Amino acid sequence: MTYRVGSMFAGIGGTCLGFAQAGAEIAWANEIDKNACITYRNYFGNSYLEEGDITKIDKRQIPEIDILIAGFPCQAFSIAGYRKGFEDDRGNVFFQILEVLKAQEEVYGHLPQAIMLENVKNLFTHDKGNTFKVIREALETFGYFVKAEVLNSMEYGNVPQNRERIYIVGFQDKSQADSFIFPDPIPLTNKLDDVIDRSKKVDSRYYYDESSQYYKMLKESMVNKNTTYQLRRIYVRENRSNVSPTLTANMGTGGHNVPLILDNEDNIRKLLPEECLLLQGFPKDYHYPEGMANTHKYKQAGNSVTVPVVKRIATQIITTLNGKKEENQVYKYITAT
């Protein structure tokens, strides 16, 4: 069976791509950022993406879906407001997820069989734990049995990026929820140099030279060609695990947030936006549209998810929905002796 997926806060489609790679069909997606929508359509086409503010979209027009996915912004919640029926928090985007669930039940007579939500790892402790508590209780009110784990992309996606995210999975069927297991960690065999070509000459705007007030500090600090660095205005941080630090949307607001590397000729440069996509596990044929500004490219890459991690979770969800009792999927590696 091919499961139909609805995607909220879809960004440039990283979560959609992970589910599509796992064999699901994306039936509907929504994103408010117009530039992210341009990038999304550049790869996926324009058949099902609904651009616009989710609070203003007629949720009864959303097609019938089997799995709802969402990488939603993290905001504080009022537990008192939640218990009063959400009146105090109607503007909080998380509750738009519940509105979509409610519309699906009203229009099609049932809820999506499964859900998967993604957020920053601090969601567990955000607002002294109240935020996660409200999310769990709200989903349980809709009949979902919920599990959640924090997974690091470098440990679960085989990509050289230190990126911890919480993944919340829920099923309408308790036996399915009981049988669902998150993926096991896998070896990190993809290194930075599998993503970054340090011998490649790129546009001059990506390099730091003597004209920069930070050049002397960078030159003194950046000596390792096997890792990445970050400029923190008054000091330079080396990533000692030889991977990229967490890519963030703030990369689009200035060069200081973009990780730096030392190339083979000892030049200091920023990671390219395309390299950031590769560090999120996007395939090499995924391209930004021509004419897209770098500020938008960096923001979109930082806002996205790590595709291979989502694919592995999606595969586990689909396996569970199919009723298969297979053991956890662990990638097999052959070690040369």
Backbone torsions as a table, in degrees:
resi	resn	phi	psi	omega
1	MET	NA	138.6	175.4
2	THR	-98.4	120.3	-176.9
3	TYR	-88.2	137.7	-178.9
4	ARG	-91.3	129.0	-173.8
5	VAL	-112.3	137.9	169.7
6	GLY	-111.4	132.6	-172.9
7	SER	-121.1	118.7	176.7
8	MET	-101.4	148.3	-178.0
9	PHE	52.9	53.2	-167.2
10	ALA	-73.6	-18.8	-179.2
11	GLY	59.4	-133.3	178.3
12	ILE	-94.8	9.3	170.1
13	GLY	97.9	19.0	179.6
14	GLY	-61.6	-44.6	179.1
15	THR	-68.3	-41.4	177.1
16	CYS	-58.9	-43.2	-177.8
17	LEU	-64.8	-40.9	178.2
18	GLY	-60.6	-42.2	179.1
19	PHE	-71.4	-38.1	177.7
20	ALA	-63.6	-40.5	178.1
21	GLN	-65.0	-26.6	178.3
22	ALA	-83.2	-3.8	175.8
23	GLY	106.9	4.2	178.8
24	ALA	-85.3	164.4	176.7
25	GLU	-109.4	125.7	176.8
26	ILE	-81.9	113.2	-176.0
27	ALA	-96.3	-24.3	-177.6
28	TRP	-161.7	143.1	175.8
29	ALA	-145.9	152.9	179.7
30	ASN	-136.6	138.8	176.0
31	GLU	-151.6	140.4	-177.2
32	ILE	-92.6	-29.6	-176.2
33	ASP	-73.5	118.2	-173.1
34	LYS	-65.0	-34.9	-179.5
35	ASN	-73.0	-37.9	174.7
36	ALA	-62.6	-36.8	178.5
37	CYS	-64.1	-38.6	178.4
38	ILE	-61.9	-45.4	179.2
39	THR	-65.5	-41.8	179.0
40	TYR	-58.1	-50.3	-177.3
41	ARG	-66.6	-29.1	179.8
42	ASN	-60.8	-28.5	-179.6
43	TYR	-103.2	-44.6	-172.3
44	PHE	-93.9	-13.8	-173.6
45	GLY	88.0	-170.6	-170.7
46	ASN	-123.0	23.5	-171.9
47	SER	-80.6	-26.4	-173.8
48	TYR	-137.0	-5.9	-179.8
49	LEU	-74.4	126.0	176.9
50	GLU	-107.3	108.1	-178.6
51	GLU	-83.3	137.3	176.3
52	GLY	143.1	174.4	179.8
53	ASP	-71.8	120.9	-176.3
54	ILE	-61.4	-26.8	179.6
55	THR	-70.5	-17.4	-177.1
56	LYS	-108.0	1.3	-178.9
57	ILE	-87.5	139.2	177.5
58	ASP	-74.3	102.3	-174.4
59	LYS	-70.6	-16.0	177.6
60	ARG	-75.3	-12.1	178.1
61	GLN	-93.0	-4.4	177.8
62	ILE	-68.5	133.4	-179.1
63	PRO	-65.1	165.0	-179.8
64	GLU	-65.7	131.4	-177.8
65	ILE	-129.5	152.8	179.2
66	ASP	-97.7	-31.3	-178.1
67	ILE	-133.9	128.9	176.0
68	LEU	-105.8	129.1	178.7
69	ILE	-124.1	148.2	-177.7
70	ALA	-161.1	130.9	170.0
71	GLY	-108.3	88.4	-167.5
72	PHE	-95.9	152.5	176.2
73	PRO	-63.9	146.0	-178.5
74	CYS	-91.8	121.8	178.3
75	GLN	-134.7	159.6	178.0
76	ALA	-70.6	152.7	180.0
77	PHE	-123.9	150.1	172.1
78	SER	-98.7	112.5	179.2
79	ILE	-63.6	-38.7	177.8
80	ALA	-60.5	-45.0	179.1
81	GLY	-63.7	-40.1	178.9
82	TYR	-58.7	-44.5	-176.9
83	ARG	-72.4	-17.4	176.3
84	LYS	-87.8	0.5	179.0
85	GLY	105.3	24.7	174.6
86	PHE	75.1	3.0	-175.8
87	GLU	-57.1	-35.1	-177.9
88	ASP	-75.8	-15.1	-173.3
89	ASP	-128.2	25.5	-176.1
90	ARG	-58.6	-29.8	-178.5
91	GLY	-81.2	-9.1	-179.5
92	ASN	-73.8	128.8	-171.0
93	VAL	-65.4	-23.9	178.2
94	PHE	-57.7	-37.7	-176.9
95	PHE	-69.7	-15.2	172.7
96	GLN	-67.2	-30.0	174.3
97	ILE	-60.9	-43.6	179.1
98	LEU	-66.1	-34.5	178.0
99	GLU	-65.9	-36.5	176.4
100	VAL	-66.1	-43.4	177.9
101	LEU	-59.6	-45.1	-180.0
102	LYS	-60.5	-42.6	179.8
103	ALA	-66.1	-40.0	178.3
104	GLN	-60.3	-42.0	-179.8
105	GLU	-68.1	-39.9	-178.2
106	GLU	-69.5	-40.2	-174.1
107	VAL	-84.0	-40.6	-172.5
108	TYR	-110.1	-3.5	175.1
109	GLY	82.5	6.0	177.8
110	HIS	-159.5	162.7	177.6
111	LEU	-92.9	160.2	171.3
112	PRO	-54.8	142.6	-176.6
113	GLN	-65.9	-29.9	-177.0
114	ALA	-146.1	159.0	176.1
115	ILE	-135.5	152.5	170.2
116	MET	-141.4	121.9	179.2
117	LEU	-115.3	146.1	-179.4
118	GLU	-129.0	141.4	-179.7
119	ASN	-159.5	177.3	177.0
120	VAL	-66.6	152.6	-174.7
121	LYS	-64.0	-25.9	-178.5
122	ASN	-69.1	-3.5	177.2
123	LEU	-57.8	-32.9	179.1
124	PHE	-59.4	-39.1	-175.2
125	THR	-106.7	-3.4	-177.1
126	HIS	-57.5	135.2	-179.9
127	ASP	52.5	45.6	177.7
128	LYS	58.3	32.1	178.0
129	GLY	88.0	-6.0	-177.3
130	ASN	-67.4	-37.0	-176.8
131	THR	-61.1	-50.2	-179.4
132	PHE	-65.8	-36.1	178.9
133	LYS	-61.0	-44.0	179.6
134	VAL	-65.1	-42.4	179.6
135	ILE	-60.4	-49.5	-179.8
136	ARG	-60.4	-48.4	-177.7
137	GLU	-63.1	-38.3	-179.8
138	ALA	-65.8	-43.3	179.4
139	LEU	-67.3	-36.8	177.6
140	GLU	-66.3	-32.5	175.9
141	THR	-61.1	-32.4	177.6
142	PHE	-87.0	8.6	174.2
143	GLY	90.2	11.1	-179.3
144	TYR	-89.2	140.1	172.3
145	PHE	-98.9	120.9	-162.3
146	VAL	-111.3	139.8	169.6
147	LYS	-130.1	151.0	-179.7
148	ALA	-147.7	143.6	176.0
149	GLU	-148.3	153.0	172.6
150	VAL	-96.7	123.7	-179.8
151	LEU	-120.8	139.3	178.2
152	ASN	-99.6	130.7	-176.3
153	SER	-57.1	-36.1	-178.5
154	MET	-72.8	-17.3	-179.3
155	GLU	-103.6	-23.4	-175.7
156	TYR	-120.9	-7.6	-178.1
157	GLY	-122.6	-1.2	-178.1
158	ASN	52.7	43.0	173.2
159	VAL	-124.7	141.3	-176.3
160	PRO	-81.0	63.1	175.9
161	GLN	-137.8	129.2	177.4
162	ASN	-83.7	94.2	-172.9
163	ARG	-137.9	108.2	179.4
164	GLU	-99.6	127.9	179.2
165	ARG	-138.3	147.7	174.8
166	ILE	-89.5	136.2	176.5
167	TYR	-120.5	123.8	-179.2
168	ILE	-110.3	122.2	-178.5
169	VAL	-121.3	136.9	178.9
170	GLY	-138.2	148.2	177.8
171	PHE	-128.8	147.1	174.3
172	GLN	-72.6	-28.8	-178.1
173	ASP	-95.3	121.5	-176.4
174	LYS	-63.6	-38.0	-179.1
175	SER	-65.4	-33.7	176.4
176	GLN	-68.5	-43.1	177.8
177	ALA	-61.1	-40.4	179.7
178	ASP	-64.8	-34.8	-176.3
179	SER	-86.5	-16.4	-179.1
180	PHE	-68.6	135.6	174.4
181	ILE	-131.6	138.1	175.1
182	PHE	-68.6	155.3	179.7
183	PRO	-60.6	152.0	173.1
184	ASP	-80.4	156.7	173.9
185	PRO	-63.7	152.4	179.8
186	ILE	-130.0	157.6	-179.6
187	PRO	-63.9	147.5	175.2
188	LEU	-90.5	96.6	179.8
189	THR	-98.8	-20.2	176.7
190	ASN	-85.3	120.0	-178.1
191	LYS	-101.0	169.2	179.3
192	LEU	-55.0	-40.4	-177.5
193	ASP	-73.0	-7.6	170.5
194	ASP	-80.3	-16.7	-178.5
195	VAL	-106.9	-38.9	-173.6
196	ILE	-106.1	128.5	175.5
197	ASP	-97.4	99.0	-175.9
198	ARG	-74.8	-10.5	178.1
199	SER	-93.3	-7.0	-176.8
200	LYS	-80.1	134.6	175.6
201	LYS	-89.6	127.0	-177.4
202	VAL	-118.6	178.4	-178.3
203	ASP	-58.3	144.4	-174.6
204	SER	-60.0	-23.4	-176.1
205	ARG	-68.1	-14.1	-179.0
206	TYR	-89.2	-7.0	-174.9
207	TYR	-100.1	150.8	167.9
208	TYR	-99.4	135.1	175.8
209	ASP	-135.3	-169.3	-174.9
210	GLU	-60.5	-18.9	-179.8
211	SER	-73.1	-13.6	-179.6
212	SER	-88.6	137.6	178.3
213	GLN	-65.6	-16.4	-177.2
214	TYR	-98.4	-2.1	-171.7
215	TYR	-60.4	-46.1	-177.1
216	LYS	-60.9	-44.5	179.8
217	MET	-64.6	-41.7	178.7
218	LEU	-64.9	-44.1	-177.5
219	LYS	-61.8	-37.4	-179.7
220	GLU	-73.8	-31.5	-173.3
221	SER	-92.4	-31.2	-173.9
222	MET	-91.6	104.3	-177.1
223	VAL	-127.4	-11.5	-173.7
224	ASN	-104.7	124.0	179.3
225	LYS	-89.3	2.8	-176.5
226	ASN	-100.6	3.5	-174.4
227	THR	-142.9	-168.3	177.6
228	THR	-121.8	162.9	179.3
229	TYR	-130.9	161.5	173.5
230	GLN	-131.6	135.1	177.2
231	LEU	-88.7	119.6	-179.5
232	ARG	-109.7	33.8	176.9
233	ARG	68.0	-52.4	-179.0
234	ILE	-108.2	-5.4	175.3
235	TYR	-156.6	168.5	179.4
236	VAL	-116.3	128.5	-179.2
237	ARG	-102.0	128.9	175.0
238	GLU	-97.0	133.9	175.9
239	ASN	-83.8	105.9	-171.6
240	ARG	-79.2	-7.7	176.4
241	SER	-89.9	4.9	177.0
242	ASN	59.3	37.6	173.1
243	VAL	-133.1	176.9	175.3
244	SER	-79.3	143.4	169.9
245	PRO	-67.9	172.3	179.4
246	THR	-59.0	124.2	175.9
247	LEU	-76.6	134.4	-176.1
248	THR	-126.6	161.6	176.8
249	ALA	-63.7	-23.7	179.6
250	ASN	-65.5	-12.7	175.2
251	MET	-58.6	-26.7	-178.7
252	GLY	-80.0	-3.7	-176.3
253	THR	-105.0	3.2	178.3
254	GLY	159.2	153.3	-175.0
255	GLY	-63.4	-23.2	-176.4
256	HIS	-64.2	-21.0	-177.0
257	ASN	-92.5	-8.5	-179.2
258	VAL	-87.3	127.0	178.0
259	PRO	-57.7	150.0	-177.1
260	LEU	-115.7	151.9	174.4
261	ILE	-132.3	162.4	171.4
262	LEU	-105.3	121.0	-177.6
263	ASP	-83.3	-178.1	-174.5
264	ASN	-67.6	-15.9	177.4
265	GLU	-104.2	17.3	178.7
266	ASP	66.5	22.2	172.9
267	ASN	-84.0	146.4	179.3
268	ILE	-99.5	123.1	178.5
269	ARG	-142.3	161.2	175.1
270	LYS	-79.8	155.5	168.2
271	LEU	-62.4	142.4	175.5
272	LEU	-75.8	152.6	175.8
273	PRO	-55.8	-36.3	-179.9
274	GLU	-67.7	-34.3	175.8
275	GLU	-67.2	-34.6	177.2
276	CYS	-63.9	-38.4	175.6
277	LEU	-61.6	-42.9	179.4
278	LEU	-64.7	-34.6	177.4
279	LEU	-71.7	-13.5	171.7
280	GLN	-95.4	4.0	176.4
281	GLY	81.8	13.1	175.5
282	PHE	-68.6	147.6	178.3
283	PRO	-69.5	160.2	-176.7
284	LYS	-66.5	-20.9	179.7
285	ASP	-85.8	1.6	175.7
286	TYR	-85.9	116.6	-175.5
287	HIS	-124.3	147.9	169.4
288	TYR	-69.9	150.4	176.0
289	PRO	-66.0	151.1	175.8
290	GLU	-62.8	138.4	177.7
291	GLY	88.8	-5.5	178.6
292	MET	-69.8	129.4	-178.5
293	ALA	-68.5	147.4	-179.9
294	ASN	-59.9	-34.2	178.7
295	THR	-58.1	-41.1	178.6
296	HIS	-72.4	-38.6	-179.8
297	LYS	-60.6	-49.7	-179.4
298	TYR	-62.4	-44.1	179.6
299	LYS	-60.2	-43.0	-177.9
300	GLN	-65.9	-40.5	178.0
301	ALA	-65.9	-42.8	-179.4
302	GLY	-68.4	-29.9	179.7
303	ASN	-79.7	-13.6	-172.5
304	SER	-80.9	-174.9	177.9
305	VAL	-113.7	167.8	175.7
306	THR	-86.3	109.6	-170.2
307	VAL	-56.3	-46.9	-177.8
308	PRO	-62.8	-32.5	176.8
309	VAL	-64.4	-46.4	179.1
310	VAL	-62.9	-41.1	179.1
311	LYS	-58.6	-43.2	-178.5
312	ARG	-66.6	-40.6	176.9
313	ILE	-66.4	-43.5	179.3
314	ALA	-59.9	-41.1	178.5
315	THR	-61.9	-40.7	178.1
316	GLN	-66.4	-38.2	177.8
317	ILE	-64.0	-47.2	-178.4
318	ILE	-65.0	-41.6	176.6
319	THR	-58.6	-41.8	179.7
320	THR	-66.6	-44.8	179.5
321	LEU	-63.0	-31.9	178.6
322	ASN	-75.6	-6.4	176.8
323	GLY	81.2	13.2	-179.0
324	LYS	-81.6	139.2	-179.7
325	LYS	-103.0	34.0	-178.2
326	GLU	-67.5	152.5	175.6
327	GLU	-71.8	164.3	-178.4
328	ASN	-53.2	140.5	179.6
329	GLN	-78.6	118.0	177.0
330	VAL	-118.5	127.3	179.5
331	TYR	-65.8	134.0	-179.8
332	LYS	-92.6	128.8	178.5
333	TYR	-119.3	137.6	175.8
334	ILE	-98.5	119.4	-179.6
335	THR	-94.9	124.0	179.3
336	ALA	-68.3	137.7	-180.0
337	THR	-107.9	NA	NA
